Amino acid sequence: MKFKNLPVILVLLMTHGIISGQPPGLTLSHLRMAEQNVVLLNNEGGDLPLQRLEKIRIAVVHFDSNSPGNPDTKVFDSIANKYSTVESFKAYTNNGNAMLSDSMFNLLHDQLRLFDRLIITFSGSSFPDVANDKLPRFINGLGINRKLILVYRGEGKNLAHFDSFEFPIVWSADATPESASVTAQLIFGGVATNNKLATGFSKKFRKGKGFRVIKSRLGYGIPASVSIDQRFLNSIDSLVEAGIAAHVTPGAVVLLVKDGIVIHDKAYGKHTYADTILTRADDIYDMASVTKVTATTPVIMQLYEKKMLYLDTPISHYVRALQNINDKKEQTIREALLHEAGFTPYIKFFEKLTPLDLSYQRSADFPVQLADNFFLRKNYFEKVMWPVTLQSPVLTRGKFIYSDVSMYMMKEVAENIMHRSLDEYVLDEIYLPLGMKSSGFLPRGRFDKSRIVPTTENDNWLRNMRVVGFVNDPGAAMAGGVEGHAGLFSTSNDLAIYYQMLLNKGSYGERKYFEPSTVELFTSRQSKVTNRGLGFAKTPEPVSSDSAYPSQLSFGHSGYTGTYVWVDPKYNLVYIFLSNRVYPDDGRTYGPAKINVRSEALNLFYKAAVFRK
């Protein structure tokens, strides 16, 4: 079928989100009004909020009589894409009017054939055809072999034309950017509602009709949504911009969550100092040691819950290679997670490399990619790195010695128990079910290179070249890019989802990932010698004399590349800071030591959220 002469513009684009939690210009009064006016209808089957996001492919089709650049459409797409990958189709005639025709119907059916969940949106008086029931017939036709959701923002009298629909209808009387945001959030459980129709519009949509939705995922608002004055957060902007000017980092992303609502998700600077690419809020960063608590530790937590491992059992029970090594056969899982096993802090595996171990071309003998056009010989981890790890010296057992080797061990433990790779497990069992669509190891195999922020231009240890999308840590890189202490890449929004789940005591999106008791055990103080949880760091030292001290319940972790995550259950907040501070010369360019941007920004968030100053 040919569409060359069809007078329709059909635009397909993938949206990746907007610069902040909400687009600029939204007001609290309009957001509150949108929340008060939204009503969910036809949800007898409990289809909304959407569940099992990893199992469905979602598309949204916008029909609107406004221009193709309609800001409401952009808001809806941006918010929806914070929960799942949602591909957006916009159907317009050349003059900006929606058109219902057999040609349009056939074109849409062809484009939508791979999707099993379809969101149809229109607003205001988009359809002159609504009165003659052409629109309902058109929409019902699109629902063949897939589930539909209708989002209608406009006069309630038009609901009467949808009496034949059996699928969910999200209705808002307001056709504003705020209502576009709220309706998108409701579909995914980002806002709660128990609103009912104040007026009846038909036999089906009678007064008092409406279904309840419980908030089960992150919401997206503005600082005023949680009674924070935006002016209090402006100091964070100034701090980060000062850090960029001082070459602490070329760019950064800061995300703030208060009371389950993202109130700030902002990108600063550029990918590199000389770059023209502006940092985006959905850019992908190397997590460094944040991997420990966002990948390895949650796997250990799930295995602990399933009674597949025990915290006070020696690691050697799960890693047989340790059973004949006298100084390593007694240390327990608990000791490793507390960094009290006495393991060597860090092993410089790269010092043992010879020119014969490396190649500038991939081959069967050199399959491990370390950077663009740079490869390591096969089995290097098994033949060199793992034996070196097993023979590494043990320091004082029972004393806090922060050690990457502990997390090398935890990866071996987990993989030996699961008979699955760490990266595969966390992606399939944690990230994708949560909606963390941009997280995982080995990102160059899944995402466009332009979305990944360069970590270094010269790592000074191993590669001496630009590193983009390959883990910065030399040991993790040489191990194939997947290790227990480093290798994870993620975005601010994905991390906010994961840490909100922990703040929720292990539940998110009406699914349970951990028992509350497990989250409490691992994130509370478990050491007699230092204030640490199992895997997690606890309250940091104050960063200044007037520091807004985190509570004793708080937990998180930092990463060498410039990442920082922090959760405080007492104040119901989540803090995410992402940067590539080691750019351009790893180990040499961190900017003035007195500007501790990521810690100071957390302090400013506490002041704004807790002390309102």
KABEL-V384469 format. One record per residue. N is the residue number from 0. RES is the residue in one small letter. PHI is phi in whole degrees, 0 to 359 (NA if undefined). OMEGA is omega as a letter, one per 30 degrees, with the letter a starting at -180 (none if undefined). Layout:
N,RES,PHI,OMEGA
N,RES,PHI,OMEGA
//
This chain:
0,m,NA,a
1,k,253,a
2,f,234,a
3,k,301,a
4,n,261,a
5,l,289,a
6,p,279,a
7,v,225,l
8,i,258,l
9,l,245,a
10,v,254,l
11,l,248,l
12,l,215,l
13,m,262,l
14,t,263,a
15,h,245,l
16,g,113,a
17,i,249,a
18,i,293,a
19,s,233,a
20,g,303,l
21,q,228,l
22,p,294,a
23,p,295,l
24,g,97,l
25,l,287,a
26,t,245,l
27,l,297,a
28,s,298,l
29,h,288,l
30,l,294,l
31,r,298,l
32,m,297,l
33,a,297,l
34,e,294,a
35,q,284,a
36,n,263,a
37,v,286,a
38,v,227,l
39,l,260,a
40,l,240,l
41,n,59,a
42,n,251,a
43,e,302,a
44,g,277,l
45,g,67,a
46,d,292,l
47,l,245,f
48,p,295,l
49,l,297,l
50,q,238,l
51,r,50,a
52,l,301,a
53,e,288,a
54,k,260,a
55,i,236,l
56,r,250,a
57,i,247,l
58,a,230,l
59,v,237,l
60,v,244,a
61,h,260,l
62,f,249,a
63,d,207,a
64,s,279,l
65,n,281,a
66,s,293,l
67,p,301,l
68,g,269,a
69,n,314,a
70,p,296,l
71,d,299,l
72,t,298,l
73,k,296,l
74,v,297,a
75,f,302,a
76,d,297,a
77,s,297,l
78,i,293,a
79,a,302,a
80,n,286,l
81,k,282,l
82,y,259,a
83,s,201,l
84,t,284,a
85,v,235,l
86,e,274,a
87,s,247,l
88,f,245,l
89,k,236,a
90,a,248,a
91,y,219,l
92,t,280,a
93,n,299,l
94,n,266,l
95,g,94,l
96,n,267,l
97,a,289,a
98,m,226,l
99,l,254,a
100,s,208,l
101,d,298,l
102,s,296,l
103,m,297,a
104,f,302,a
105,n,294,l
106,l,296,l
107,l,297,l
108,h,302,l
109,d,293,a
110,q,290,a
111,l,261,a
112,r,296,a
113,l,267,a
114,f,256,l
115,d,249,l
116,r,223,a
117,l,234,l
118,i,256,l
119,i,255,l
120,t,235,l
121,f,205,a
122,s,217,l
123,g,56,a
124,s,256,a
125,s,303,a
126,f,239,l
127,p,295,a
128,d,278,a
129,v,297,a
130,a,288,a
131,n,259,l
132,d,66,l
133,k,292,l
134,l,299,l
135,p,304,l
136,r,295,l
137,f,298,a
138,i,294,l
139,n,301,l
140,g,295,l
141,l,291,a
142,g,275,l
143,i,295,l
144,n,69,l
145,r,205,l
146,k,270,a
147,l,243,l
148,i,224,l
149,l,253,l
150,v,247,l
151,y,238,l
152,r,240,a
153,g,166,a
154,e,297,a
155,g,295,a
156,k,300,a
157,n,287,l
158,l,299,a
159,a,301,a
160,h,283,a
161,f,250,a
162,d,301,a
163,s,280,a
164,f,284,l
165,e,253,a
166,f,268,a
167,p,298,l
168,i,236,l
169,v,257,a
170,w,243,l
171,s,226,l
172,a,289,a
173,d,263,l
174,a,248,a
175,t,228,l
176,p,303,l
177,e,296,l
178,s,290,l
179,a,298,l
180,s,294,a
181,v,294,l
182,t,295,l
183,a,296,l
184,q,295,a
185,l,299,a
186,i,302,a
187,f,255,l
188,g,84,l
189,g,278,l
190,v,229,l
191,a,259,l
192,t,206,l
193,n,223,a
194,n,289,l
195,k,237,l
196,l,295,l
197,a,282,a
198,t,224,l
199,g,278,a
200,f,241,l
201,s,193,l
202,k,297,a
203,k,277,a
204,f,262,a
205,r,269,l
206,k,304,a
207,g,92,l
208,k,285,l
209,g,153,a
210,f,247,a
211,r,277,l
212,v,234,l
213,i,266,l
214,k,293,a
215,s,229,l
216,r,228,l
217,l,303,l
218,g,257,a
219,y,230,a
220,g,221,l
221,i,232,a
222,p,309,a
223,a,297,l
224,s,299,a
225,v,240,l
226,s,64,l
227,i,250,l
228,d,283,a
229,q,306,a
230,r,298,l
231,f,290,l
232,l,270,a
233,n,298,l
234,s,294,l
235,i,293,l
236,d,304,a
237,s,297,a
238,l,298,a
239,v,295,l
240,e,296,l
241,a,293,l
242,g,297,l
243,i,295,l
244,a,297,l
245,a,271,l
246,h,62,l
247,v,289,l
248,t,199,l
249,p,285,a
250,g,196,a
251,a,198,l
252,v,229,l
253,v,238,l
254,l,237,a
255,l,234,l
256,v,239,l
257,k,227,l
258,d,57,l
259,g,78,a
260,i,238,l
261,v,286,a
262,i,251,a
263,h,201,l
264,d,217,a
265,k,234,l
266,a,258,a
267,y,229,l
268,g,70,a
269,k,230,l
270,h,296,l
271,t,221,a
272,y,295,a
273,a,261,a
274,d,278,l
275,t,257,a
276,i,275,l
277,l,287,l
278,t,293,l
279,r,245,a
280,a,296,a
281,d,259,l
282,d,294,a
283,i,258,a
284,y,242,l
285,d,285,a
286,m,281,a
287,a,53,a
288,s,287,l
289,v,297,l
290,t,305,a
291,k,304,a
292,v,257,a
293,t,252,l
294,a,232,a
295,t,289,a
296,t,299,l
297,p,298,l
298,v,293,l
299,i,300,l
300,m,299,a
301,q,291,l
302,l,294,l
303,y,297,l
304,e,297,a
305,k,278,a
306,k,58,l
307,m,266,l
308,l,211,a
309,y,232,a
310,l,298,a
311,d,259,l
312,t,271,l
313,p,301,l
314,i,301,a
315,s,297,l
316,h,295,a
317,y,256,a
318,v,237,a
319,r,298,a
320,a,299,a
321,l,273,a
322,q,294,a
323,n,253,l
324,i,252,a
325,n,303,a
326,d,273,a
327,k,228,a
328,k,273,a
329,e,254,a
330,q,298,a
331,t,261,l
332,i,303,a
333,r,301,a
334,e,298,l
335,a,295,a
336,l,293,l
337,l,273,a
338,h,60,l
339,e,236,l
340,a,278,a
341,g,84,a
342,f,293,l
343,t,306,a
344,p,300,a
345,y,202,l
346,i,246,a
347,k,274,a
348,f,300,a
349,f,295,a
350,e,291,a
351,k,268,a
352,l,290,l
353,t,238,l
354,p,305,a
355,l,288,a
356,d,274,a
357,l,237,l
358,s,210,l
359,y,267,l
360,q,226,l
361,r,285,l
362,s,202,l
363,a,298,l
364,d,274,a
365,f,229,a
366,p,265,a
367,v,271,a
368,q,274,a
369,l,259,l
370,a,193,l
371,d,298,l
372,n,60,l
373,f,211,a
374,f,224,l
375,l,249,a
376,r,292,a
377,k,292,l
378,n,62,a
379,y,294,l
380,f,298,a
381,e,293,a
382,k,271,a
383,v,239,a
384,m,292,a
385,w,294,l
386,p,300,l
387,v,296,l
388,t,298,a
389,l,296,a
390,q,263,a
391,s,294,a
392,p,293,l
393,v,255,a
394,l,268,a
395,t,278,l
396,r,289,a
397,g,94,l
398,k,257,l
399,f,289,l
400,i,226,a
401,y,298,a
402,s,223,l
403,d,293,a
404,v,299,l
405,s,304,a
406,m,276,l
407,y,301,a
408,m,295,a
409,m,295,l
410,k,296,l
411,e,298,l
412,v,301,a
413,a,298,a
414,e,291,l
415,n,293,l
416,i,284,a
417,m,280,a
418,h,57,l
419,r,219,l
420,s,285,a
421,l,302,a
422,d,295,l
423,e,293,a
424,y,296,a
425,v,294,l
426,l,294,a
427,d,282,a
428,e,260,a
429,i,235,a
430,y,294,a
431,l,295,l
432,p,300,l
433,l,287,a
434,g,97,l
435,m,276,a
436,k,283,a
437,s,244,a
438,s,247,l
439,g,150,l
440,f,272,l
441,l,51,a
442,p,293,a
443,r,295,l
444,g,277,a
445,r,237,a
446,f,233,l
447,d,295,a
448,k,302,a
449,s,294,l
450,r,277,a
451,i,261,a
452,v,283,l
453,p,301,a
454,t,275,l
455,t,216,l
456,e,259,a
457,n,203,a
458,d,279,l
459,n,63,a
460,w,238,a
461,l,231,a
462,r,256,a
463,n,53,l
464,m,204,l
465,r,299,l
466,v,241,a
467,v,228,l
468,g,82,l
469,f,241,a
470,v,303,a
471,n,291,a
472,d,299,a
473,p,300,a
474,g,297,l
475,a,295,l
476,a,297,a
477,m,291,l
478,a,277,l
479,g,106,l
480,g,93,a
481,v,233,l
482,e,218,a
483,g,283,a
484,h,255,a
485,a,197,l
486,g,128,a
487,l,284,l
488,f,239,a
489,s,199,l
490,t,240,a
491,s,297,a
492,n,293,l
493,d,298,l
494,l,296,l
495,a,299,l
496,i,298,a
497,y,298,a
498,y,283,l
499,q,293,l
500,m,301,l
501,l,294,l
502,l,297,l
503,n,280,a
504,k,66,l
505,g,104,a
506,s,241,l
507,y,196,l
508,g,60,l
509,e,63,l
510,r,230,a
511,k,257,l
512,y,258,l
513,f,216,l
514,e,288,l
515,p,306,a
516,s,295,l
517,t,291,l
518,v,299,a
519,e,296,a
520,l,299,a
521,f,285,a
522,t,261,l
523,s,263,a
524,r,296,a
525,q,236,a
526,s,251,l
527,k,270,a
528,v,247,l
529,t,206,a
530,n,272,l
531,r,227,l
532,g,267,l
533,l,276,a
534,g,91,a
535,f,271,l
536,a,281,l
537,k,242,a
538,t,310,l
539,p,281,l
540,e,293,l
541,p,300,a
542,v,271,l
543,s,202,a
544,s,296,l
545,d,255,a
546,s,301,l
547,a,276,a
548,y,300,l
549,p,295,a
550,s,285,l
551,q,292,l
552,l,278,a
553,s,287,a
554,f,202,l
555,g,169,l
556,h,187,l
557,s,245,l
558,g,230,a
559,y,304,a
560,t,286,l
561,g,116,a
562,t,256,a
563,y,200,l
564,v,233,a
565,w,211,a
566,v,231,l
567,d,230,a
568,p,298,a
569,k,298,a
570,y,256,l
571,n,57,a
572,l,226,l
573,v,229,a
574,y,234,l
575,i,233,l
576,f,230,l
577,l,237,l
578,s,203,l
579,n,242,a
580,r,296,a
581,v,277,l
582,y,282,g
583,p,263,a
584,d,239,a
585,d,304,l
586,g,89,a
587,r,233,a
588,t,235,l
589,y,247,a
590,g,74,a
591,p,300,a
592,a,299,a
593,k,287,l
594,i,260,l
595,n,267,a
596,v,299,a
597,r,292,l
598,s,286,a
599,e,292,l
600,a,295,l
601,l,298,l
602,n,300,l
603,l,293,l
604,f,296,l
605,y,301,a
606,k,299,a
607,a,288,a
608,a,275,a
609,v,253,a
610,f,259,l
611,r,53,l
612,k,210,none
//
